[in-house]
Amino acid sequence: MTKIRTVGVLGCGLMGSGIAEISAKAGYDTWIRELNDDLVARGRANVAKSLDRAVEKGKLDSNVRDEVLGRMRFTTSLEELKDVDIVIEAVTEDIDIKNEMFGVLDGVCGERTIFASNTSSLTIAAMAAATNRPHRFVGLHFFNPVPVMKLVEVVRTIAVDKDVFRETFEFAKTLGKEPVEAKDTSGFIVNRLLVPYMLDAIRCLEQGLATTEDIDKSMTLGTGYPMGPFTLCDFVGIDTLYYIAEIMFEEFRETRYAPPPLLRRMVSFGYFGRKTKRGFYDYSGEKPVAVDLGI
Ligand code: CAA
């Protein structure tokens, strides 16, 4: 049994909106904080779209959708999160921005509030050590799309209180997820394995091994992956992959985590994947078409 009743979510982008949705669906009163009114409107629309899709598919009753939306409160103020039992941070992968927010919340929230970060690649220690509550700070790493992917990595630092860790682990189950315990090293379990795989696929493309489509086809039809590596890179976001790789390279100093030149170039030109309609594929037409990257 978890004592958590109210949840705060920082950021309502791709990950934050998914986390807010499953939290409210699980019955928690959920506060969602975004930087400004435009981002609040975008976040609210993301959640509504996802819930509407579930209603259209007959997976969710429209009354339940309204109840779920009714449990969500959007705000631009960090102070509104003062009474939540757990804060889950899902803002941009910038340690200064994250630590600034946690710094404010450290003064605003009660001393029992648990702080959690959905970081993909930073260590939890880098945030927890900057607060006055390192013993109440965990990692809660979800996967995209959050409402669909069953896994959550619950990250244990060397400083966390074991009851807080257990409580958070149980909380993850109440969100309908399968938690696994991971140690606090950059990338945790999934990205430790997935990021070098995606970077290797880019290196294969740079070296002219095969075409974008054929590498994707090989990994879907040859190994049963739901998406090929380039479709997955575009799905995760080319910019996001680049930042994750940089942080992991910084942590391990191993070349397998180093972003390949092609990835850098794509970031320079704003080829961020699906979100900009252009990455390894062009998404402006009816079907994705591989982009000519000059290889
Ligand atoms: N929100 C809610 N539901 C969604 C969704 C979304 N954004 N996208 C898809 N779904 C649902 C659909 O409604 C559908 O549900 P039903 O089967 O119940 O009808 C189901 O998911 C399957 O969707 P589709 O039929 O449209 O498409 P699909 O079969 O191709 O599946 C996918 C889509 C689930 C994304 C699948 O391709 C997949 O699993 N891809 C791999 C995703 C992955 O690897 N994610 C991890 C990325 S790494 C990460 O997130 C960590 C990090 O730190 C970078």
Residues whose N, C-alpha, C, O or C-beta is under 5 A from the ligand:
A	BS01	CAA	S50 S120 F142 F143 N144 P145 P147 V148 P226 M227 V236
